[in-house]
Structures are given as structure tokens and as C-alpha cells.
Amino acid sequence: MEKRAIFTNKWLGIAFILPQLFLIFTFFYWPASQALYWAFTLQRPWGGGNDWVGFSNFAALFSDPVYWQSVVRSLVFAAISTGLAMGSALGLALLVDRQLSGHRIYRTMFVWPYAISAPALGLAFRFMLGSDAGLIAFVNQIWPGIWNPTINGYDAMAAVIFAFSWKFVGYNFIFTLAALQAIPRSQIEAAAMDGAGWLRRAFDIQIPLLTPTLFFLLVINITDSFQDSFGIVDIMTSGGPARATELMVYKIYFDGFKGLDYSGAAAQSIVLMLLVIGLTIAQFRFLERRVHYR
């Protein structure tokens, strides 16, 4: 018979939930309501309040080709960085799960990148992937101009994608390895006795059983790629060169805090929020049906 805990004092439950409600209201609902208010208003030139302008901020935003370029760049960044981070983590987890020589050391080391803050990571990769220092400088001496993220937009975007993916490999690795270790070893051993190699076992048994975890990581990685890329972009490229790495989240910061266009930045934040919500709904609508929970 299943036993359930019953709390007779309802005020105790309220006392437990109040701190969480306070945090959610303070750091989510209140900022979101302020962004929504600013998105439909326009600050007066000399202060003194805001004037209601309706959808004028959104109309100006959607008619700006520069903004649409940032949307396209953000989608490309999300797709490539998510695929690179999840693919690398899956490969590393499969190798560690085989318990190769030194797997305990690798298991610990692969987790560390996620603990590094985005600004520190961006600073480190800005030095390592710079054209005038580190390994890349030596490569440029052999093939002059082959890599220069300061003037080549494609090189800059590749550097930002690589840095962001490297950070999230550790996060994906933790969940993927935990899911692999939850698979009954008897199934793997039975396939091995039938003559299936480790690659065949991975694609026919392990990866299909990992679909719930992979789906969860897909949603988290895509969401984070739109939100948590600001620190890396700001330190490594500052959106340049020539706006080549100006993602949506960085454009919000640039227009709002440097361009002082608070209403336009608020409208951009609303669009970004709706885009992330739409992508999440699409993933649950079209991809979850392929997930095997049993």
C-alpha cells in the first residue's frame, strides 16, 4: 500500500512556497511585466513618463533588416552550437561508459567546462582563438590570413560557436552519461553475445533508449543558446566585426544600454521570449512523439 505524507497545517505549506513565489515574482514576473509595458510605450525625450504607442515599436522592429539579420544569425548559432555540444557530449559519454583506460579521470575532467563562467570562458577563448596570439598565430604564420576573427565575420561566428559549445559539452555529458549508466547492462551484454559491435550496440540499443534525455537536452540547449550566449559574445567579439556576431540577446543589450532605445530593446525582448516559447512548443509538438519513454 502506498503511503503518502499528509500535512494537516495548511499554513506550513504556504510558508514553504512563499519564498519561491517571491523569487519568481521578483526575478521573472516583475521584469517581464516591465518589459511588456516599455514595449508598448515610448519614453518622452526629456523624461517625465511614457506615452502609449501601441504596436509602433514592433512595426519599426519588423521593418528593420538589421534586426532580421540578428534573428537569422541567432537561429544558425542555436542550431550549430546545439548540434556540436550534444554530439560531442554523446560521443564522450559513450566512450566513458565503455570504461576505457582512465575513464574515471575523463569523467571528472569533462564536467569542469560547465563550471566556468561565460565571461571568463570568453576571455580565455578570445586569447586562444585570436589571430595574433596562441596556436592560431603560429598557424597564420604558415598560412597568412587563414584565420582572423577580428575582420572576418565567419571566423568570428565560428569562434563564438566553438566557445559556447565547449562550455555546454560538460552539462550535456553529465546527463547523457547518467542515462547511459541507467540502461540495464544485461541488454548490452546480450547484444554483444549476439555478435553486435560497440557501434551497432550504440545505435540500435543505447541511443534509442537515450531519447528522453536527448530530447530534454535539446530543449535546454536551444533555450540557453538564445539566452546565455551574451557573456561570450560580449567578451570575444562585442557583436563584431560588422555585426557578424550580433545575436538577438546581444542586440537587446546594445540597443537598450548603449543606444538608449529602451522601448525598442523591450520589444526585442518580447519577440525573443515568444520565439523561444514557439520553438519549445514546436519541439514538444513534433519531436516528442519520437521519444521512447518505455
C-alpha positions in Angstrom: 0.0 0.0 0.0 1.4 3.4 -1.0 2.0 5.8 1.9 1.5 9.5 1.4 2.6 12.3 3.7 -0.4 14.4 4.8 0.1 17.9 6.2 -2.8 19.0 8.4 -1.4 22.5 8.8 -2.0 24.4 5.6 0.0 27.4 6.8 3.1 25.3 6.8 2.8 24.5 3.1 2.2 28.2 2.4 5.3 29.1 4.4 7.4 26.7 2.3 6.1 28.0 -1.0 6.2 31.8 -0.3 10.0 32.2 -0.7 9.8 30.5 -4.1 6.9 32.6 -5.2 8.7 35.7 -4.0 11.7 34.8 -6.1 9.7 34.0 -9.2 7.7 37.3 -8.9 10.8 39.4 -8.3 13.1 37.9 -11.0 10.6 36.9 -13.7 7.1 38.3 -13.5 8.0 41.8 -12.4 10.8 42.2 -15.1 8.6 40.6 -17.7 5.7 43.0 -16.9 8.0 46.0 -17.1 9.4 44.8 -20.4 5.8 44.4 -21.7 5.0 47.9 -20.5 8.0 49.5 -22.2 7.4 47.6 -25.4 4.1 49.3 -26.0 5.2 52.8 -24.8 7.8 55.4 -25.7 9.7 57.4 -23.2 9.4 61.2 -23.5 12.5 63.0 -24.8 13.1 64.8 -21.5 11.7 62.2 -19.2 8.5 62.6 -17.1 6.8 59.4 -18.2 5.9 57.2 -21.1 3.4 57.7 -23.9 1.3 54.8 -25.2 2.3 54.0 -28.8 0.7 50.5 -29.3 2.5 48.3 -31.8 4.7 51.1 -33.2 7.8 49.7 -31.6 7.2 46.2 -33.1 6.4 47.7 -36.5 9.7 49.6 -36.5 11.4 46.5 -35.4 10.0 44.2 -38.0 10.8 46.7 -40.8 14.4 46.8 -39.8 16.6 44.4 -41.9 19.4 44.6 -39.4 17.1 43.0 -36.8 16.1 40.2 -39.1 19.8 39.5 -39.7 20.3 39.1 -36.0 17.3 36.7 -35.9 18.9 34.6 -38.7 22.3 34.6 -37.0 20.7 33.5 -33.7 18.9 30.6 -35.4 22.1 29.5 -37.1 24.0 29.9 -33.9 21.5 27.8 -31.9 21.4 25.0 -34.5 25.1 24.6 -34.9 26.1 25.1 -31.3 23.4 22.7 -30.0 24.3 20.0 -32.5 28.0 20.4 -31.8 27.6 20.4 -28.0 25.2 17.5 -27.9 27.1 15.4 -30.5 30.4 15.8 -28.7 28.8 15.0 -25.3 27.1 11.9 -26.7 30.4 10.6 -28.2 32.4 11.3 -25.0 29.7 9.7 -22.8 29.6 6.5 -25.0 33.4 6.2 -24.6 33.4 6.8 -20.9 30.5 4.3 -20.4 32.7 1.7 -22.0 35.1 2.1 -19.1 38.2 2.6 -21.2 41.5 3.1 -19.5 41.4 6.3 -17.4 37.7 6.7 -17.7 37.4 8.0 -14.1 39.8 10.9 -14.9 38.0 11.7 -18.1 34.6 11.6 -16.4 35.7 14.2 -13.9 37.5 16.4 -16.4 34.6 16.6 -18.9 32.4 18.1 -16.3 34.6 21.1 -15.5 33.9 23.3 -18.5 30.3 23.9 -17.4 31.5 25.4 -14.1 33.4 28.2 -15.9 31.5 31.5 -16.1 30.7 32.8 -19.6 32.9 36.0 -19.3 35.9 34.0 -18.1 35.4 31.5 -20.9 35.0 34.2 -23.5 38.2 35.9 -22.3 40.2 32.6 -22.5 38.9 31.7 -26.0 39.5 35.3 -27.2 43.1 34.7 -26.4 43.4 31.2 -27.7 41.5 31.8 -30.9 42.9 35.3 -31.6 44.9 35.8 -34.8 47.9 37.4 -33.1 48.4 35.1 -30.1 48.4 31.4 -29.2 48.2 28.5 -31.6 46.3 30.4 -34.2 49.1 32.9 -34.6 51.5 30.1 -35.4 49.1 28.8 -38.0 48.8 32.2 -39.5 52.5 32.4 -39.9 52.4 29.3 -42.1 49.2 30.3 -44.0 48.8 34.1 -43.7 45.3 35.3 -43.3 43.7 31.8 -42.9 42.1 32.8 -39.6 41.3 36.3 -38.4 38.1 36.7 -36.4 38.8 40.5 -35.9 38.0 41.2 -39.6 36.3 38.0 -40.9 32.7 37.6 -39.7 32.6 33.9 -40.5 35.7 33.3 -38.4 34.3 35.3 -35.5 31.0 33.4 -35.6 32.9 30.1 -35.7 34.9 31.1 -32.7 31.8 32.1 -30.7 30.0 28.9 -31.6 33.0 26.8 -30.6 33.4 28.5 -27.2 29.7 28.2 -26.4 29.6 24.6 -27.4 32.7 23.8 -25.4 31.0 25.2 -22.3 27.8 23.1 -22.7 29.6 19.8 -23.5 30.1 19.3 -19.8 26.4 19.9 -19.0 25.2 17.5 -21.7 27.9 15.0 -20.7 26.6 14.7 -17.2 23.0 13.9 -18.2 24.0 11.6 -21.1 26.4 9.6 -19.0 23.8 9.2 -16.2 21.2 8.0 -18.7 23.7 5.5 -20.3 24.5 4.1 -16.9 20.8 3.6 -16.2 20.5 1.2 -19.2 20.4 -2.4 -17.9 23.8 -4.0 -18.7 22.1 -7.2 -19.5 20.8 -5.8 -22.7 24.2 -4.6 -23.8 25.8 -7.9 -22.9 23.1 -9.9 -24.8 23.7 -7.8 -27.9 27.5 -8.4 -27.5 26.9 -12.1 -27.2 24.9 -12.0 -30.5 27.9 -10.5 -32.2 26.9 -6.8 -32.3 29.9 -4.5 -32.2 30.0 -1.5 -29.9 29.0 0.9 -32.6 26.0 -1.3 -33.5 25.0 -1.6 -29.9 25.2 2.2 -29.5 22.9 3.0 -32.5 20.5 0.1 -32.0 20.2 -0.1 -28.2 21.8 2.8 -26.3 20.8 5.8 -28.4 17.1 4.8 -28.8 16.9 4.4 -25.0 18.5 7.8 -24.6 15.8 9.7 -26.5 14.1 11.1 -23.3 17.4 12.5 -22.1 18.4 13.8 -25.5 15.0 15.5 -26.0 15.4 17.2 -22.6 18.9 18.3 -23.5 17.8 19.6 -26.9 15.1 21.8 -25.4 17.6 23.1 -22.7 20.4 23.7 -25.2 18.3 25.6 -27.7 16.8 27.8 -25.0 20.2 28.5 -23.5 21.7 29.3 -26.9 19.3 32.2 -27.2 19.8 33.5 -23.6 23.2 32.5 -22.2 25.4 33.5 -25.2 25.6 37.1 -24.2 28.7 36.9 -22.0 30.7 35.0 -24.6 29.7 37.3 -27.4 30.3 40.5 -25.4 33.9 39.4 -24.3 35.0 37.8 -27.5 33.7 39.9 -30.3 31.3 42.6 -28.9 28.9 41.7 -31.8 31.5 42.4 -34.5 33.1 42.5 -36.9 30.4 44.5 -38.8 27.6 42.9 -36.7 28.6 39.4 -37.8 28.1 38.0 -34.3 25.4 40.3 -33.1 22.8 37.8 -31.8 19.4 38.7 -30.6 20.3 38.8 -27.0 23.3 41.0 -27.6 21.3 43.4 -29.8 18.9 43.9 -27.0 21.7 44.9 -24.7 23.4 47.1 -27.3 20.2 48.9 -28.3 19.0 49.3 -24.8 22.1 50.2 -22.8 24.3 51.8 -25.4 21.8 53.1 -27.9 19.4 54.1 -25.1 16.4 52.8 -27.0 14.7 51.2 -24.1 11.3 50.7 -25.8 12.9 49.1 -28.9 15.0 46.8 -26.7 11.9 45.9 -24.6 10.1 45.0 -27.8 13.0 42.9 -28.9 13.0 41.0 -25.6 9.3 40.2 -26.0 10.0 38.9 -29.5 12.9 36.8 -28.2 10.7 35.4 -25.4 7.9 34.5 -27.9 10.5 32.9 -30.3 11.9 30.7 -27.6 8.4 29.7 -26.4 7.4 28.9 -30.0 10.5 26.8 -30.6 9.9 24.9 -27.4 6.2 24.2 -28.3 7.3 23.1 -31.8 9.8 20.7 -30.2 7.2 19.2 -27.9 4.7 19.0 -30.8 6.8 17.4 -33.5 9.8 15.8 -31.8 8.4 14.3 -28.5 6.4 11.8 -30.5 9.7 10.2 -31.5 10.8 9.8 -27.8 10.6 6.4 -26.3 9.8 6.7 -22.6 9.5 2.9 -22.2 
